[in-house]
Amino acid sequence: ISFSTAAGTVTYDYVLSPIYGAGGVVNSVVCTARNITERKQAEIALRESEAKYRNLFESANDSILIIDAATDRILNANWNAMRRLGYTHQELLQLSIRTIDMPLDKTHHQAILRELQSRGNVIFEHACRCKDGTTLPVEVSIRVIEYEGRLAYLCFDRDITERKQAEAALRQSTERLTLALDAAKLGLWDWNMQTGEILWTHYHEVIFGYEPGTPERNYTDWSSRVHPEDMPQVEAALQTAMVNRQDFISEYRVQWPDGSLHWVKGHGCFYYNDQGEPIRMLGVLNDISDRKQAEEQLRLLESAIFNANDAILITKMQPLDEPGPEIVYVNQGFTLMTGYSTDEVIGKTPRILQGAQTERAQLDAIRAALVKRESIMVEMLNYQKDGSAFWVELNIVPIANNAGQYTHFLAVQRDITERKQIEAEILALNTDLEQRVLERTAELSCANTALQNSEQRLRLLTNSLPVCIAYVDADRRYQFANQTYQQWFGYTPDEICGKYGWEVIGEDAYHIVESWIDRVLAGEVVTEEAELPYPQGGTHHISTTLIPDIGEHSQVRGYYVMTTDISDRKQSETEPQWTDEALHEKGFHTLMQRAAIGISWAAASGQFLQVNSQFCEMLGYTETELLQMTFQELIHPNDLANNWEYLQSLCPGEISTFSLEKRYIRKDGQVIWVEVNGSLVRDLEGVPQYLIGIFEDISDRKTKEQED
């Protein structure tokens, strides 16, 4: 019986015992009272605790099973276990844990048991078999307990289906980003400056000469491959960018284990914590070895042409009528020969060299050849800037681009004024001798014949272009020779390739020029004149320029040679095919600029989140302006529909990446063609988050395609 008192509720246990008298009559009753308040409170607390833990057991988000350690039978299960596995409570109590657990290999099973025995608990990932036959990925946590007087396992199974799906989506998104970067031949690095760990993408490893498959790298993996001569300037650029909070941009050489050198361009940016300390660096890397090699070849070819003694000029193909084709390049020989500076003639036409005594017949012959896109060689009178007349031997050759379309004319002219004066003197003397032959003896007749023969030989020499152009490797073997060699030495260009110098020009001539070759292979630019004996007989007075081809480590790989016959010998027309590529790339004074590669990160809505400097330069906007815009504002209206179709396929996952060519509108209103490689980045839930775009300006290529 419980009583309420000032101190609280008190419970007593009463025992009544009768006392019998004579005849078995109860005379009295003995009442014994015992205070059981504490026991009652303990019983109430126990019931409340059991109810509390029962509620926790039933309402837990995880599936909970209690397993008999001896028999593996299920002793109890909560509501979520029944819901997820599809069994009733009674059905589960009839099953063994082996019925619903996917089989484990023997080694894994024994490892779990050992950890349970040593630590009393274990956590691992597994899969359960549901009643309907489907499997459920779970994270299992097992603890050893005592349950109803027996040893048991308390198992918590957490459904990790969504986590597994998110991990798969993240892997897929990462793979798409890697594909986009590889398609653009770009490597990506992520440097954790707090831990020193650096993550590289697949193509970054390839560019640095590593076997792909180890993306976790460190600073030493990077620095050990940078060429020692380039390391100081690269580290200085890194330090400057980090301190000044600028983008890091540097071109440097990477040395592979096989000794080969590769040029790369790195572009990265630093990230800072609230204290202003750099904590992370992200960047992209691309191989620019081909570009560097092309620049070096162009530099050498330009040097050879610029230093040639003959005047060389290049004009556009059109217009042939007034005002005439426009001059786009002249070498130093042209300025010395004519008195005009480069600035005075660029944009003008060769007609500024014509004057009162320039023969109309020669000009008509030139025009007829140019209309037919044919080569021509003429002798004509030109005029210098000060009005002085001078004779030239002019060779004009049409130049085609890689598509075979003629785009420019190359003209090489040699000053033959002195020779013309000699010819005039000889002609005058010959005329005088012819007049006197009637009056003089047979001796004078012979002299006149000799003079005529001399004149004939001299005229024979006037019909050639005295320019031989070749490339010879470090082993002194010809790798390239132009058509003039066939006229000079009797070998076709194909026959010359692979031959040594003495096999082509003859041993006697080679002994004279051998010291020049030694000097150019030592790295010296050589310009010499000499009289050489030729294999066919006779001698030629030549002027030659030899330019070393210097590669990595200052190693001379060979040399370029340009030889001009400055004697009065006939020279066939030359076709300097090597200028075709140079003309296509630069035009000697307007080198075709390399394609700009832009990179942008944009939200799924199209709002730019980050753009690099190449992208800004490509479109003419500042970074601040672009970050206030969407990519839809930049795309040409006629290309928006096509762009939208790709995005509609990209968002639901029908395609992982896309590549297309479309038009963009620059800030100044100019329309440019751009090749875009794009990829969509999703979050762990699979929701589209970012669009990554890699852009290359292909306007020049599009223009050429339209011309073709």
Beta strands, then each sheet from edge to edge (+ up, - down):
strand 1: 2-5
strand 2: 8-20
strand 3: 26-35
strand 4: 63-68
strand 5: 74-77
strand 6: 121-129
strand 7: 135-147
strand 8: 150-159
strand 9: 186-192
strand 10: 198-200
strand 11: 216-217
strand 12: 248-255
strand 13: 261-272
strand 14: 278-287
strand 15: 311-316
strand 16: 327-330
strand 17: 376-383
strand 18: 389-400
strand 19: 406-415
strand 20: 467-473
strand 21: 478-481
strand 22: 526-533
strand 23: 539-550
strand 24: 556-565
strand 25: 597-603
strand 26: 608-611
strand 27: 657-665
strand 28: 671-682
strand 29: 688-697
sheet 1: 1+ 2- 3+
sheet 2: 5+ 4- 8+ 7- 6+
sheet 3: 11+ 10- 9+ 14- 13+ 12-
sheet 4: 16+ 15- 19+ 18- 17+
sheet 5: 21+ 20- 24+ 23- 22+
sheet 6: 26+ 25- 29+ 28- 27+
end
